[in-house]
Amino acid sequence: MTAYENTTFGPFRAINKNVEFLCIQRYLRNESTKGNFLWSLISGINYIDRKIIRHKTSAEELDYDLSEGQDWK
C-alpha cells in the first residue's frame, strides 16, 4: 500500500519562480473509505546550486470539488 493510494493530484501552477525560489499551487483529491478529502496545496522551495535547502507546504481543506466537469486523469 502506498501513501498516495486513491489520491489524484490536480493541475500544478507555478505562482513564482526564479533561480533561487519556486512557489507552486496544486490540488489533491483523496477518495478513501473515510470519505473524500479535497485540498489546495501551496509549496515554497528554496534552492542553491540545484539542491533544495528549504521546502515548506501549506494545505487548506476545500469544501467543494474543483474537478467537477474537469478531466484530471
Secondary structure, 3 states (H helix, E strand, C coil): CCCCCCEEECCCEEEEECCCEEEEEEEEEEEECCEEEEEEEEEEEEEECCEEEEEEEEEEECCCCCCCCCCCC
